Amino acid sequence: MKKNSQMLYFSIPLLLILAGCRSSPVLVDSAGYGPVDMSIYQTFDFFQIDAENSENPEFKKNFQYLQKAIATEMQNEGLRQTTSNPDLKINLGIVVTEKVQTRETNLATDPFMYIGQRSYTWKVEEVPVGTYKEGTLTLHLVENKSEQAIWVGTIRRALPKKVKNTPETIDKVVEILFEEMTQ
């Protein structure tokens, strides 16, 4: 009995840690690009926005926050922002998809179905239980002179579950991207 209760105390924190990790942003791709030596560049700027809903106030506010977070990281790397022929240009690709959350039917909780003539059936099925949005952010760091991407990174789960957590999530996403880019 004592052994089982110790296992329960160990399992609960482990489940909480795993649940917390599941909603965290995840870098899914930066393959093919090594670390960027930022010391060889002095200036940067962003490409113009070309988005479907760029006039949406919420989108605009979050996009500006994202640009500000990236600009702060670039300035921490010793670069300054300028619109006059920058060394590096940053292109941001944002995709938000609507996803359906499902669960598998369970014999203990989902009843048999009556199909007539005193006949019942039951089968395992995926049942929709809700929807959520998943955001993906791709950052292209482009050398302005050569017009070549020197680093590209894509990160999934770039949207928080709650809108109030958006700035915190953006900061985390940018931190993950820059750690991968510069190390």
Short mmCIF file of the C-alpha atoms (twelve columns), coordinates in Angstrom:
data_MODEL
# 
_entry.id   MODEL 
# 
loop_
_atom_site.group_PDB 
_atom_site.id 
_atom_site.type_symbol 
_atom_site.label_atom_id 
_atom_site.label_alt_id 
_atom_site.label_comp_id 
_atom_site.label_asym_id 
_atom_site.label_seq_id 
_atom_site.Cartn_x 
_atom_site.Cartn_y 
_atom_site.Cartn_z 
_atom_site.pdbx_PDB_model_num 
ATOM 1   C CA . MET A 1   0.000   0.000  0.000   1 
ATOM 2   C CA . LYS A 2   2.803   2.401  0.862   1 
ATOM 3   C CA . LYS A 3   4.584   1.646  -2.426  1 
ATOM 4   C CA . ASN A 4   1.448   2.530  -4.433  1 
ATOM 5   C CA . SER A 5   0.968   5.850  -2.643  1 
ATOM 6   C CA . GLN A 6   4.610   6.788  -3.347  1 
ATOM 7   C CA . MET A 7   4.053   5.956  -6.996  1 
ATOM 8   C CA . LEU A 8   0.963   8.200  -7.029  1 
ATOM 9   C CA . TYR A 9   2.937   11.116 -5.544  1 
ATOM 10  C CA . PHE A 10  5.603   10.632 -8.230  1 
ATOM 11  C CA . SER A 11  3.081   10.272 -11.074 1 
ATOM 12  C CA . ILE A 12  1.114   13.464 -10.385 1 
ATOM 13  C CA . PRO A 13  4.098   15.856 -10.782 1 
ATOM 14  C CA . LEU A 14  5.256   13.916 -13.842 1 
ATOM 15  C CA . LEU A 15  1.819   14.275 -15.453 1 
ATOM 16  C CA . LEU A 16  1.780   17.995 -14.665 1 
ATOM 17  C CA . ILE A 17  5.212   18.427 -16.250 1 
ATOM 18  C CA . LEU A 18  4.172   16.493 -19.356 1 
ATOM 19  C CA . ALA A 19  0.918   18.446 -19.623 1 
ATOM 20  C CA . GLY A 20  2.845   21.705 -19.355 1 
ATOM 21  C CA . CYS A 21  5.280   20.647 -22.072 1 
ATOM 22  C CA . ARG A 22  2.491   19.738 -24.463 1 
ATOM 23  C CA . SER A 23  1.239   23.305 -24.739 1 
ATOM 24  C CA . SER A 24  4.700   24.885 -25.011 1 
ATOM 25  C CA . PRO A 25  5.983   26.179 -28.342 1 
ATOM 26  C CA . VAL A 26  7.971   23.565 -30.258 1 
ATOM 27  C CA . LEU A 27  10.724  24.285 -32.780 1 
ATOM 28  C CA . VAL A 28  9.959   21.927 -35.634 1 
ATOM 29  C CA . ASP A 29  12.515  22.889 -38.240 1 
ATOM 30  C CA . SER A 30  15.739  24.783 -38.646 1 
ATOM 31  C CA . ALA A 31  17.544  21.959 -40.432 1 
ATOM 32  C CA . GLY A 32  20.108  22.911 -43.013 1 
ATOM 33  C CA . TYR A 33  21.093  26.108 -41.250 1 
ATOM 34  C CA . GLY A 34  23.902  26.432 -38.760 1 
ATOM 35  C CA . PRO A 35  24.297  29.148 -36.159 1 
ATOM 36  C CA . VAL A 36  24.422  32.712 -37.484 1 
ATOM 37  C CA . ASP A 37  27.399  34.893 -36.594 1 
ATOM 38  C CA . MET A 38  25.568  38.140 -35.906 1 
ATOM 39  C CA . SER A 39  28.803  40.040 -35.300 1 
ATOM 40  C CA . ILE A 40  29.385  40.381 -39.067 1 
ATOM 41  C CA . TYR A 41  26.157  42.374 -39.477 1 
ATOM 42  C CA . GLN A 42  25.289  45.822 -38.183 1 
ATOM 43  C CA . THR A 43  21.705  46.585 -39.225 1 
ATOM 44  C CA . PHE A 44  18.342  44.888 -39.789 1 
ATOM 45  C CA . ASP A 45  14.747  45.587 -40.745 1 
ATOM 46  C CA . PHE A 46  11.528  43.698 -41.466 1 
ATOM 47  C CA . PHE A 47  9.922   42.926 -44.809 1 
ATOM 48  C CA . GLN A 48  6.547   44.586 -45.415 1 
ATOM 49  C CA . ILE A 49  3.447   42.830 -44.065 1 
ATOM 50  C CA . ASP A 50  1.396   40.982 -46.661 1 
ATOM 51  C CA . ALA A 51  -1.400  39.360 -44.698 1 
ATOM 52  C CA . GLU A 52  -5.088  38.699 -45.210 1 
ATOM 53  C CA . ASN A 53  -6.202  40.086 -41.876 1 
ATOM 54  C CA . SER A 54  -3.491  42.667 -41.220 1 
ATOM 55  C CA . GLU A 55  -6.187  45.265 -40.504 1 
ATOM 56  C CA . ASN A 56  -7.668  43.148 -37.697 1 
ATOM 57  C CA . PRO A 57  -6.822  45.102 -34.487 1 
ATOM 58  C CA . GLU A 58  -5.919  41.959 -32.506 1 
ATOM 59  C CA . PHE A 59  -3.670  40.654 -35.307 1 
ATOM 60  C CA . LYS A 60  -2.043  44.055 -35.710 1 
ATOM 61  C CA . LYS A 61  -1.352  44.360 -31.978 1 
ATOM 62  C CA . ASN A 62  0.141   40.843 -31.740 1 
ATOM 63  C CA . PHE A 63  2.197   41.272 -34.923 1 
ATOM 64  C CA . GLN A 64  3.637   44.548 -33.627 1 
ATOM 65  C CA . TYR A 65  4.472   42.838 -30.330 1 
ATOM 66  C CA . LEU A 66  6.175   40.014 -32.257 1 
ATOM 67  C CA . GLN A 67  8.242   42.484 -34.280 1 
ATOM 68  C CA . LYS A 68  9.175   44.356 -31.101 1 
ATOM 69  C CA . ALA A 69  10.299  41.116 -29.389 1 
ATOM 70  C CA . ILE A 70  12.422  40.172 -32.411 1 
ATOM 71  C CA . ALA A 71  13.866  43.708 -32.654 1 
ATOM 72  C CA . THR A 72  14.845  43.520 -28.972 1 
ATOM 73  C CA . GLU A 73  16.668  40.224 -29.553 1 
ATOM 74  C CA . MET A 74  18.430  41.636 -32.614 1 
ATOM 75  C CA . GLN A 75  19.494  44.699 -30.610 1 
ATOM 76  C CA . ASN A 76  20.758  42.389 -27.857 1 
ATOM 77  C CA . GLU A 77  22.916  40.783 -30.562 1 
ATOM 78  C CA . GLY A 78  24.400  44.237 -31.325 1 
ATOM 79  C CA . LEU A 79  22.387  45.157 -34.430 1 
ATOM 80  C CA . ARG A 80  20.347  48.313 -34.900 1 
ATOM 81  C CA . GLN A 81  17.134  48.674 -36.846 1 
ATOM 82  C CA . THR A 82  17.127  50.867 -39.948 1 
ATOM 83  C CA . THR A 83  14.974  51.197 -43.058 1 
ATOM 84  C CA . SER A 84  17.909  52.459 -45.135 1 
ATOM 85  C CA . ASN A 85  19.570  49.446 -46.824 1 
ATOM 86  C CA . PRO A 86  19.830  47.085 -43.800 1 
ATOM 87  C CA . ASP A 87  22.325  44.195 -43.769 1 
ATOM 88  C CA . LEU A 88  19.616  41.709 -42.779 1 
ATOM 89  C CA . LYS A 89  15.904  41.600 -43.478 1 
ATOM 90  C CA . ILE A 90  13.458  39.525 -41.470 1 
ATOM 91  C CA . ASN A 91  10.484  37.842 -43.097 1 
ATOM 92  C CA . LEU A 92  7.774   36.404 -40.852 1 
ATOM 93  C CA . GLY A 93  5.322   33.770 -42.020 1 
ATOM 94  C CA . ILE A 94  2.333   33.150 -39.772 1 
ATOM 95  C CA . VAL A 95  -0.210  30.394 -40.318 1 
ATOM 96  C CA . VAL A 96  -3.151  29.800 -37.999 1 
ATOM 97  C CA . THR A 97  -5.108  26.587 -38.527 1 
ATOM 98  C CA . GLU A 98  -8.291  25.422 -36.890 1 
ATOM 99  C CA . LYS A 99  -7.788  21.933 -35.447 1 
ATOM 100 C CA . VAL A 100 -10.330 19.423 -34.155 1 
ATOM 101 C CA . GLN A 101 -9.633  17.715 -30.857 1 
ATOM 102 C CA . THR A 102 -10.918 14.136 -30.717 1 
ATOM 103 C CA . ARG A 103 -11.128 11.275 -28.313 1 
ATOM 104 C CA . GLU A 104 -11.508 7.556  -28.872 1 
ATOM 105 C CA . THR A 105 -14.772 5.914  -27.808 1 
ATOM 106 C CA . ASN A 106 -14.554 3.695  -24.762 1 
ATOM 107 C CA . LEU A 107 -16.706 0.669  -23.973 1 
ATOM 108 C CA . ALA A 108 -16.989 1.742  -20.339 1 
ATOM 109 C CA . THR A 109 -18.379 5.208  -21.098 1 
ATOM 110 C CA . ASP A 110 -19.966 4.994  -24.553 1 
ATOM 111 C CA . PRO A 111 -23.097 2.825  -24.812 1 
ATOM 112 C CA . PHE A 112 -23.884 0.163  -27.364 1 
ATOM 113 C CA . MET A 113 -25.979 1.319  -30.300 1 
ATOM 114 C CA . TYR A 114 -29.285 -0.375 -31.098 1 
ATOM 115 C CA . ILE A 115 -29.438 -1.262 -34.791 1 
ATOM 116 C CA . GLY A 116 -32.782 -3.074 -34.816 1 
ATOM 117 C CA . GLN A 117 -34.042 -6.659 -34.495 1 
ATOM 118 C CA . ARG A 118 -32.674 -6.909 -30.941 1 
ATOM 119 C CA . SER A 119 -29.231 -6.311 -32.283 1 
ATOM 120 C CA . TYR A 120 -26.663 -4.043 -30.720 1 
ATOM 121 C CA . THR A 121 -23.287 -2.943 -31.977 1 
ATOM 122 C CA . TRP A 122 -20.302 -1.098 -30.651 1 
ATOM 123 C CA . LYS A 123 -17.067 -0.001 -32.283 1 
ATOM 124 C CA . VAL A 124 -14.072 2.179  -31.556 1 
ATOM 125 C CA . GLU A 125 -14.432 5.593  -33.200 1 
ATOM 126 C CA . GLU A 126 -12.805 9.006  -33.062 1 
ATOM 127 C CA . VAL A 127 -15.323 11.462 -31.631 1 
ATOM 128 C CA . PRO A 128 -14.829 15.242 -31.945 1 
ATOM 129 C CA . VAL A 129 -14.836 16.961 -28.558 1 
ATOM 130 C CA . GLY A 130 -13.720 20.470 -29.420 1 
ATOM 131 C CA . THR A 131 -11.765 22.783 -31.662 1 
ATOM 132 C CA . TYR A 132 -8.662  24.861 -31.095 1 
ATOM 133 C CA . LYS A 133 -6.306  27.032 -33.101 1 
ATOM 134 C CA . GLU A 134 -2.690  26.120 -33.707 1 
ATOM 135 C CA . GLY A 135 -0.305  28.826 -34.832 1 
ATOM 136 C CA . THR A 136 2.910   28.256 -36.735 1 
ATOM 137 C CA . LEU A 137 5.574   30.916 -37.155 1 
ATOM 138 C CA . THR A 138 8.379   30.782 -39.693 1 
ATOM 139 C CA . LEU A 139 11.223  33.283 -39.447 1 
ATOM 140 C CA . HIS A 140 13.463  33.883 -42.484 1 
ATOM 141 C CA . LEU A 141 16.654  35.812 -41.848 1 
ATOM 142 C CA . VAL A 142 17.707  37.140 -45.271 1 
ATOM 143 C CA . GLU A 143 21.002  38.760 -46.195 1 
ATOM 144 C CA . ASN A 144 19.905  41.899 -48.032 1 
ATOM 145 C CA . LYS A 145 22.877  42.112 -50.449 1 
ATOM 146 C CA . SER A 146 22.719  38.539 -51.723 1 
ATOM 147 C CA . GLU A 147 18.950  38.144 -51.155 1 
ATOM 148 C CA . GLN A 148 19.696  34.693 -49.708 1 
ATOM 149 C CA . ALA A 149 18.209  33.217 -46.547 1 
ATOM 150 C CA . ILE A 150 20.997  32.634 -44.058 1 
ATOM 151 C CA . TRP A 151 18.691  31.056 -41.479 1 
ATOM 152 C CA . VAL A 152 15.114  29.754 -41.466 1 
ATOM 153 C CA . GLY A 153 13.287  28.394 -38.439 1 
ATOM 154 C CA . THR A 154 9.714   27.177 -37.990 1 
ATOM 155 C CA . ILE A 155 8.003   26.880 -34.650 1 
ATOM 156 C CA . ARG A 156 4.644   25.261 -33.865 1 
ATOM 157 C CA . ARG A 157 2.220   25.998 -31.049 1 
ATOM 158 C CA . ALA A 158 2.973   29.697 -31.335 1 
ATOM 159 C CA . LEU A 159 -0.492  30.571 -30.010 1 
ATOM 160 C CA . PRO A 160 -1.449  30.335 -26.357 1 
ATOM 161 C CA . LYS A 161 -4.654  28.720 -25.125 1 
ATOM 162 C CA . LYS A 162 -5.701  32.010 -23.533 1 
ATOM 163 C CA . VAL A 163 -5.466  35.362 -25.345 1 
ATOM 164 C CA . LYS A 164 -4.143  37.065 -22.203 1 
ATOM 165 C CA . ASN A 165 -1.013  34.858 -22.444 1 
ATOM 166 C CA . THR A 166 -0.140  36.013 -25.981 1 
ATOM 167 C CA . PRO A 167 2.762   38.360 -25.034 1 
ATOM 168 C CA . GLU A 168 4.330   35.703 -22.793 1 
ATOM 169 C CA . THR A 169 3.999   33.087 -25.552 1 
ATOM 170 C CA . ILE A 170 5.479   35.430 -28.178 1 
ATOM 171 C CA . ASP A 171 8.456   36.094 -25.895 1 
ATOM 172 C CA . LYS A 172 8.994   32.343 -25.452 1 
ATOM 173 C CA . VAL A 173 8.702   31.675 -29.208 1 
ATOM 174 C CA . VAL A 174 11.238  34.398 -30.039 1 
ATOM 175 C CA . GLU A 175 13.585  33.149 -27.312 1 
ATOM 176 C CA . ILE A 176 13.488  29.595 -28.728 1 
ATOM 177 C CA . LEU A 177 14.110  30.835 -32.275 1 
ATOM 178 C CA . PHE A 178 17.066  33.010 -31.267 1 
ATOM 179 C CA . GLU A 179 18.625  30.281 -29.121 1 
ATOM 180 C CA . GLU A 180 18.542  27.985 -32.141 1 
ATOM 181 C CA . MET A 181 19.716  30.717 -34.524 1 
ATOM 182 C CA . THR A 182 22.730  31.922 -32.572 1 
ATOM 183 C CA . GLN A 183 24.038  28.820 -30.809 1 
# 
